[in-house]
Amino acid sequence: MAGRKVRLRPVAVDDAELLELWQSPEYVGEFNVFGVKGRPVRERIEENGLVTSEGGTLIVALQPNHKPIGSVSWRGVRYGPNPQSVAWNIGINLIPEARGRGFGTEAQRLLAAHLFATTPVNRIEASTDVENVAEQRALEKAGFVKEGVLRGAQYRPGGWHDLVVYACVRETP
Ligand SMILES: CC(C)(COP(=O)(O)OP(=O)(O)OC[C@H]1O[C@@H](n2cnc3c(N)ncnc32)[C@H](O)[C@@H]1OP(=O)(O)O)[C@@H](O)C(=O)NCCC(=O)NCCS
């Protein structure tokens, strides 16, 4: 999936070290510090390339030199017991020096288009801290519509936080 400024590509085993590094507090940014540690990234890449039927991760790379600058991810959230009622919740993290240059907007627009094209979901959503102005603006510019506030939804060391929910819904003819 290629845009004008960035492209999204699958994760390779060679990305393991970079993805581990990007999990450190100085890379994730103030809104993404949760104090949890998952299984080693390399092990998970070797298992499934970080894409399963329940979600996935792709690398965001610059155009035209393909330098990796972050990652986008998605996971299924269920709004009913049938498969049609699963939506994707997406997330993004860019390295500090790549922020504020329009890359996050384009990466999220590309991810939504990719997920609508390759999976049957009807809804793609994203939630972010009410204070994360950059992400809210990036989502709006990527075509997501603000739907409301989830009060006290997210715990990060130090306390509970309100999240703003944005979504886009598949256009039906
Ligand atoms: C949030 C994030 C994905 C946004 O992507 P980005 O490439 O930095 O944002 P863009 O350059 O596409 O800018 C989007 C808009 O937000 C604005 N913006 C960017 N940084 C901002 C800031 N710190 N404060 C206020 N507005 C900001 C931009 O000016 C732009 O709006 P404009 O075109 O009207 O001027 C990126 O900054 C990031 O990865 N941050 C750390 C991780 C994170 O917060 N992820 C989301 C958590 S849920």
The ligand as a MOL file (V3000), in Angstrom:
LIG
                    3D

  0  0  0     0  0            999 V3000
M  V30 BEGIN CTAB
M  V30 COUNTS 48 50 0 0 0
M  V30 BEGIN ATOM
M  V30 1 C -0.3040 10.8690 16.6170 0
M  V30 2 C 0.4970 10.7030 15.3620 0
M  V30 3 C 0.1990 9.3540 14.7160 0
M  V30 4 C 0.0630 11.7990 14.3640 0
M  V30 5 O 0.7830 11.6660 13.1830 0
M  V30 6 P 1.6640 12.9000 12.6470 0
M  V30 7 O 2.3110 12.4620 11.4030 0
M  V30 8 O 2.5430 13.3910 13.7500 0
M  V30 9 O 0.5420 13.9660 12.3710 0
M  V30 10 P 0.3690 14.8020 11.0370 0
M  V30 11 O 1.6530 15.4550 10.6700 0
M  V30 12 O -0.2920 13.9330 10.0240 0
M  V30 13 O -0.5520 15.9780 11.5690 0
M  V30 14 C -1.9090 15.8500 11.8100 0
M  V30 15 C -2.4040 17.1890 12.3020 0
M  V30 16 O -2.1240 17.3110 13.7080 0
M  V30 17 C -1.4160 18.5170 13.9370 0
M  V30 18 N -0.4250 18.2480 14.9660 0
M  V30 19 C 0.6750 17.5030 14.8390 0
M  V30 20 N 1.3360 17.4710 16.0140 0
M  V30 21 C 0.6040 18.2190 16.8730 0
M  V30 22 C 0.7510 18.5690 18.2470 0
M  V30 23 N 1.7800 18.0870 18.9600 0
M  V30 24 N -0.1850 19.3480 18.7940 0
M  V30 25 C -1.2260 19.7980 18.0730 0
M  V30 26 N -1.4400 19.4920 16.7890 0
M  V30 27 C -0.5150 18.7220 16.2010 0
M  V30 28 C -0.7660 18.8750 12.6330 0
M  V30 29 O -0.5180 20.2590 12.5850 0
M  V30 30 C -1.8040 18.4140 11.6310 0
M  V30 31 O -2.8730 19.3030 11.5260 0
M  V30 32 P -2.9270 20.4590 10.4420 0
M  V30 33 O -2.6610 19.8160 9.1200 0
M  V30 34 O -4.2850 21.0080 10.5950 0
M  V30 35 O -1.8440 21.4180 10.7960 0
M  V30 36 C 2.0420 10.8090 15.6230 0
M  V30 37 O 2.3230 12.1150 16.0940 0
M  V30 38 C 2.5360 9.7930 16.6380 0
M  V30 39 O 2.8790 8.6800 16.2610 0
M  V30 40 N 2.5600 10.1710 17.9430 0
M  V30 41 C 2.9970 9.3030 19.0140 0
M  V30 42 C 2.1230 8.0890 19.1910 0
M  V30 43 C 0.6610 8.4150 19.3180 0
M  V30 44 O 0.2520 9.3550 19.9910 0
M  V30 45 N -0.1270 7.5570 18.6520 0
M  V30 46 C -1.5710 7.6220 18.7130 0
M  V30 47 C -1.9650 7.0690 20.0230 0
M  V30 48 S -3.5330 6.4200 20.1130 0
M  V30 END ATOM
M  V30 BEGIN BOND
M  V30 1 1 1 2
M  V30 2 1 2 3
M  V30 3 1 2 4
M  V30 4 1 2 36
M  V30 5 1 4 5
M  V30 6 1 5 6
M  V30 7 2 6 7
M  V30 8 1 6 8
M  V30 9 1 6 9
M  V30 10 1 9 10
M  V30 11 2 10 11
M  V30 12 1 10 12
M  V30 13 1 10 13
M  V30 14 1 13 14
M  V30 15 1 14 15
M  V30 16 1 15 16
M  V30 17 1 15 30
M  V30 18 1 16 17
M  V30 19 1 17 18
M  V30 20 1 17 28
M  V30 21 1 18 19
M  V30 22 1 18 27
M  V30 23 2 19 20
M  V30 24 1 20 21
M  V30 25 1 21 22
M  V30 26 2 21 27
M  V30 27 1 22 23
M  V30 28 2 22 24
M  V30 29 1 24 25
M  V30 30 2 25 26
M  V30 31 1 26 27
M  V30 32 1 28 29
M  V30 33 1 28 30
M  V30 34 1 30 31
M  V30 35 1 31 32
M  V30 36 2 32 33
M  V30 37 1 32 34
M  V30 38 1 32 35
M  V30 39 1 36 37
M  V30 40 1 36 38
M  V30 41 2 38 39
M  V30 42 1 38 40
M  V30 43 1 40 41
M  V30 44 1 41 42
M  V30 45 1 42 43
M  V30 46 2 43 44
M  V30 47 1 43 45
M  V30 48 1 45 46
M  V30 49 1 46 47
M  V30 50 1 47 48
M  V30 END BOND
M  V30 END CTAB
M  END
